[in-house]
Amino acid sequence: MAEERSREELEEELRVVEDDIASLRPTLKELRRQIGQQEYGPTDPAEQSVQLQNVEEQEAILGRMEDRRVDLLRRLGKE
């Protein structure tokens, strides 16, 4: 029984991770688009650098989430 529960927990975690990934991808795309456009983006190089660093940090988080998704899929025998 504990094995079934563990599988259910893994599937729930997978669902949460996939939802988080799905919401973060378009957000990152929009942030990069805004940085590239003068009217929306930072007005000086220092501000632009901070914005880019923030996006890169979010992309690193996305990478860790994608790695976790792959691990969960493997553990569930779905990959």
Disulfide bonds with the S-S distance in Angstrom:
none
